[in-house]
Each structure stands twice: as C-alpha cells, then as structure tokens.
Amino acid sequence: MSAGTITVVVKTVNVTFPLECLAGETRTTSNQIGVSGAEKPTVGVTAPSEVHWSMTIGRGEPPA
C-alpha cells in the first residue's frame, strides 16, 4: 500500500479539501461543513488507484 492524497469535492457549494493517506495505516477522519441552499449536494472523491477509501455522508442539524 502506498501513501497518497484523497481530494473531496462538494460541487454544489464549492468546497474542496484534501485528506492525506499514510502507507499501511488505517485512519478515521471526520469533517463537518455547514452549508445552506444545497438541497441535493454532489460529492466526488479522487484518489490514486492504490488508495482504498470509504465514505459516509450524513445530513443533520447544524452544530449549536
């Protein structure tokens, strides 16, 4: 397994952020963004083919 970068793009609200991946290491990362006016956001991920990833996307109330 090799190191790499996953780039997460939320197109409808123009948000992009990278996540670094380390070789041979499993990590859990949590990111939360507050957006308004995005009823059906589209999320895309690009990563090298050697990088294995999974994603869970949720929708909830904004943080207090």
BAKOL-196399 format. One line per field, with one value per residue: y negated, z, x of N, C-alpha, C in turn. Coordinates in steps of 0.02 Angstrom, whole numbers, plus 50000, padded with zeros to 5 digits. Example, Ala and Ser with C-alpha at 12.3 -4.5 7.8 and 13.67 -1.06 7.14 Angstrom:
% residues 2
nY = [50284  50112]
nZ = [50390  50354]
nX = [50660  50642]
caY = [50225  50053]
caZ = [50390  50357]
caX = [50615  50684]
cY = [50165  49998]
cZ = [50390  50394]
cX = [50660  50645]
***
This chain:
% residues 64
nY = [50058  49887  49714  49571  49445  49403  49313  49221  49161  49052  49010  48927  48826  48775  48824  48890  49008  49082  49246  49326  49483  49616  49737  49906  49879  49866  49747  49646  49511  49363  49242  49093  48987  48836  48793  48696  48691  48799  48920  49042  49093  49135  49250  49284  49393  49407  49511  49595  49754  49850  49818  49859  49823  49765  49692  49603  49510  49389  49304  49174  49076  48910  48878  48826]
nZ = [50000  49965  50005  49988  49924  49955  49873  49916  49850  49857  49753  49731  49825  49816  49891  49933  49992  50044  50098  50181  50156  50237  50207  50237  50348  50437  50452  50534  50489  50522  50452  50452  50376  50365  50268  50169  50069  49987  49930  49862  49867  49778  49793  49764  49749  49725  49704  49706  49623  49708  49834  49957  50004  50098  50123  50221  50216  50293  50348  50448  50592  50611  50703  50875]
nX = [50043  50026  50068  49960  49847  49682  49559  49423  49274  49140  49031  48915  48919  49042  49156  49311  49427  49583  49634  49760  49838  49918  50045  50005  49927  49775  49650  49528  49433  49347  49246  49156  49045  48955  48821  48709  48563  48586  48511  48524  48666  48817  48946  49114  49255  49428  49568  49727  49742  49794  49754  49640  49476  49333  49171  49055  48910  48813  48665  48613  48563  48629  48782  48771]
caY = [50000  49827  49652  49532  49393  49405  49246  49222  49102  49044  48964  48879  48771  48754  48842  48941  49016  49142  49289  49363  49553  49642  49806  49957  49854  49854  49690  49620  49438  49335  49173  49068  48920  48810  48760  48682  48687  48857  48974  49105  49084  49189  49258  49325  49410  49432  49539  49643  49820  49890  49796  49886  49775  49771  49628  49599  49441  49383  49238  49164  49008  48876  48880  48771]
caZ = [50000  49962  50030  49936  49946  49931  49868  49922  49819  49862  49696  49733  49871  49801  49946  49916  50042  50037  50156  50171  50174  50251  50185  50287  50407  50431  50492  50529  50488  50521  50430  50454  50347  50367  50205  50161  49999  49949  49942  49833  49852  49745  49823  49724  49779  49680  49740  49666  49623  49762  49897  49970  50046  50102  50145  50245  50213  50330  50349  50514  50615  50619  50772  50918]
caX = [50000  50067  50038  49927  49801  49613  49530  49350  49244  49068  49025  48860  48934  49111  49200  49360  49480  49622  49647  49821  49835  49984  50053  49997  49892  49703  49631  49460  49434  49280  49242  49088  49039  48888  48803  48638  48542  48611  48463  48549  48737  48854  49012  49159  49320  49479  49625  49765  49710  49822  49724  49573  49440  49261  49144  48986  48886  48751  48634  48586  48555  48692  48806  48749]
cY = [49938  49767  49616  49479  49406  49333  49252  49156  49105  48989  48910  48819  48749  48765  48898  48946  49082  49181  49330  49435  49578  49715  49854  49936  49843  49797  49675  49545  49414  49262  49153  48998  48899  48773  48746  48677  48744  48916  49042  49097  49146  49191  49304  49336  49433  49455  49585  49713  49864  49874  49825  49839  49793  49706  49638  49526  49438  49311  49230  49090  48976  48879  48818  48722]
cZ = [50000  49989  49972  49966  49914  49928  49868  49894  49828  49812  49705  49779  49866  49860  49922  49974  50031  50103  50139  50195  50183  50231  50245  50349  50392  50478  50482  50535  50484  50500  50430  50424  50351  50302  50206  50087  49956  49964  49917  49816  49818  49774  49777  49761  49724  49722  49693  49673  49680  49829  49902  50018  50048  50133  50169  50245  50249  50327  50417  50530  50622  50692  50811  50933]
cX = [50045  50030  50005  49882  49733  49588  49455  49322  49169  49050  48972  48872  49007  49158  49246  49410  49517  49627  49709  49812  49907  49988  50046  49960  49818  49685  49557  49464  49362  49285  49169  49089  48966  48873  48728  48623  48567  48565  48487  48623  48767  48924  49052  49224  49366  49538  49663  49734  49736  49789  49654  49538  49367  49235  49072  48966  48819  48725  48601  48578  48624  48715  48782  48805]
***
